[in-house]
Amino acid sequence: MALLNKLFSAKGGSAFGGKKSKPFAEHVETPKSLEPGKKVAEFKSGGILISPITAEKALSGQSLNQYTFKVASSSNKIEIAKEINKTYGVLAVSVNIINIPKKAIRVGRTLGFKAGYKKAVVTLAKGQSIELK
């Protein structure tokens, strides 16, 4: 093994390709500039907002300035409103919360459950909007 290490180090590269790879930070693309009124958010694991819900029924509420998000099960209305304000820079007028229960599912003979979650419907002030990915 020591012979192989000497052989590859003499070439000046790694054992797998001859060239050293770039650091990870150089592979990450920088986000494109956004319109001044629109802000696209990135969701962090462990945060209050988990993801936006983009089902047809949820998207139909956008005409009424209502946006639907999957949120952490321990969060409340006040925390959700503050997180929306901090993440998107918009004012949440009201927040409605729905607890979706777990559902029993069956695959062949195996019984299991589809996980439940908490859903929040956020109504924004007039004239404000959020651009969802």
N, C-alpha and C positions, 0 to 999 in steps of 0.2 A: 504494500500500500504506500509505503514511503517513496518507492520508486515512481509510482504514478503521480504523487504530489509534486515531486521534483520535476517530472516531465511537463506537467501542465503549468507549474509556476514559471518554468523557463520560457514558455510561450507568452506568458503575461496575461493569461485569461483564466476563466474558470474551467472546471472539468467537463462542463456540459456544452459549452458553445464557443469558447475562445474569447468572447467579449463579455465584459461585465455589464450587468443590467443597470438601467437608470434607477435612481431612488424613486420610491412610490409617489412622492409629491409631484414629480414631473409628469406622471401618467394621468393625474387628475386634471380634468378640464375646468377652466374657470367659467362661471355662468355668464350667459349673454346679457347685455344690458336690457333692462325692462322699461316699459313705458312708465312715466312718472306716477300715474295714478294706480297702477296695478302692481301687486306684490305677490310673488309665488314663494310659498314657504316649504322648507324641508322639515319633515317630521322626525324627531329624535326618539329612540327607544327609551322607555322609562318616563316619557313626558305625559302631559295631560291629554294632548291631542294625538291620537294614534294615526288616523288617516281620514281623508274625506270619503264620503260615500257617494259613488257616481252612478247609482242605479237610476233608471228612467224616472221613477217617482220622486227621488231626491232632487234630480236635475230640474224637474218641472217647477219646484218651489223657488228656483232662482229668479223667476219673473216677479215673485212677491218679495224679493230680497231675503229669502230664507235659504240657508246653507246647512247641510247635514254632515256631521262628523262622527266617526267612531272615537270614543273617548275612554280614558282609564276608568275602571269600575269604582275606584275610590274617590273620583272627582265630584264636585258639586257645581251648582249653577254659577256661583260667584267666581270660582277658580276658572271655569271654562270661559266666562266672559273676559276675565283678565288676560287669559292666554291668547284669545282671539285678538284682543286689542294689542298685545305685545307682539304677536307673530305677524299679523297682517296690517296693523296700524289703522284699524277701522273701529267704529263704536258699535257694540252689540246692544241693541235695544231690549231684547228679551232672549231667554234661553229656555227651551223646553227639553226635558230629559225623558227618554224611554228606555226601560230595562228590557232587553230582548232575552227571554229565557233560553236555556239549553234545550236542544231537541234530541230525542232518541232516534238513532239511525241504525240500520241493519245492513250489513254487507255479507250476504250468504248466511251462514249460521252465526256470525260474529255480531254481537250487540255492542253498541257504543253510543257516544253522545257527540253532537255537534256543539261546540262551545258557545255559550251565551256571551253577550257583551252589552255595553251601555252606549246608547246613541243620543246625540244632542242635536236639536234643530235650533240654529242660531238665526235670529232676525236682526238684520243690520239697519242702521239709520238710512233715511231716504237719500238717494244720490250716491251711496257708497256701494262698492262691489268688491268681490274677491275673484281672482283668476285661479281656478283649480287646474292641476296638471291632468 
